Amino acid sequence: MDELHPNCRLWLYCAQHPGVFGDGKVRLLKEIERCGCLRQAAEALQVSYRKAWGDLKKAEECLGVPLIERSRGGKAGGQTVLTEEGRRWIAAYTAFEQAVRQHLDEDFAKYMKPLLKGNDV
């Protein structure tokens, strides 16, 4: 048997808005930061533009902060950029997730590893 490892999915939610903020929204925001366009970011992540836009609006509504700023058309075309709050949410969520994963690994080693065959109890 391959060595077992713990894994989990982590996201923030509230009763009115399940799945408000998590890995998917962080990936979307990072992709927007990279390419400067919500439509291109959605395509790169293989989600519909409508879903991406709806997810971001739901997150902004629940979190009470704008995560992106959009500008329309013109000669240079439209653009989507992250707000400072959007960048802060990415950084804080990433640090939070890393801390949770560290504790997950530590607690797995403490509680579950002793039950696995081939480990000293």
SVG drawing of the C-alpha trace seen along z (x, -y; Angstrom):
<svg xmlns="http://www.w3.org/2000/svg" viewBox="-29 -54 38 58">
<polyline fill="none" stroke="black" stroke-width="0.4" points="0.0,0.0 1.2,-3.5 1.9,-5.7 -1.2,-7.4 -1.4,-11.2 -4.1,-13.5 -6.0,-15.8 -8.8,-18.2 -10.7,-20.9 -10.9,-24.3 -13.2,-27.1 -15.0,-29.9 -18.8,-30.1 -21.7,-31.7 -25.3,-30.4 -26.5,-32.9 -23.6,-32.3 -22.1,-28.7 -18.6,-28.4 -17.9,-32.1 -14.1,-31.9 -11.6,-29.1 -9.1,-27.6 -11.2,-28.1 -11.7,-31.8 -8.0,-32.3 -7.0,-30.5 -9.4,-32.8 -8.1,-35.9 -4.5,-34.9 -5.3,-34.2 -7.0,-37.6 -3.9,-39.2 -1.7,-37.3 -3.7,-38.0 -5.7,-41.2 -8.9,-39.8 -11.8,-38.0 -12.9,-36.3 -9.4,-34.9 -9.0,-33.9 -12.2,-31.9 -11.2,-30.3 -7.8,-29.3 -9.5,-27.7 -12.1,-26.1 -15.1,-27.7 -17.7,-29.8 -17.5,-33.5 -20.9,-33.7 -19.9,-31.3 -16.6,-33.2 -18.4,-36.6 -21.2,-35.2 -18.7,-33.6 -16.7,-36.8 -19.9,-38.9 -21.1,-36.5 -17.7,-36.6 -17.6,-40.4 -21.2,-40.6 -20.5,-38.3 -17.0,-39.6 -18.1,-43.2 -15.1,-44.3 -14.5,-44.7 -12.0,-42.0 -11.7,-43.3 -12.1,-46.4 -13.3,-46.3 -12.9,-48.8 -14.8,-48.4 -13.7,-48.5 -12.2,-51.5 -9.1,-51.4 -7.1,-49.4 -9.9,-47.0 -11.3,-46.1 -9.3,-45.2 -9.9,-43.5 -7.5,-44.2 -7.4,-43.1 -8.1,-45.6 -5.7,-45.9 -8.3,-44.0 -8.3,-41.3 -4.6,-40.9 -4.9,-40.9 -7.5,-38.2 -5.3,-36.0 -2.3,-36.4 -4.4,-35.8 -6.2,-32.8 -2.9,-31.3 -1.3,-31.7 -4.3,-30.3 -4.5,-27.3 -0.8,-26.6 -1.2,-26.8 -4.2,-24.4 -2.3,-21.9 0.7,-22.0 -1.6,-21.2 -3.3,-18.5 0.0,-16.8 1.1,-17.1 -2.2,-15.7 -2.2,-12.9 1.3,-11.9 0.1,-12.0 -3.2,-10.2 -3.2,-8.1 0.3,-7.1 0.5,-4.8 -2.4,-2.8 -0.7,-2.1 1.1,1.2 4.9,1.0 5.0,-1.9 6.2,-1.7 3.4,-2.2"/>
</svg>
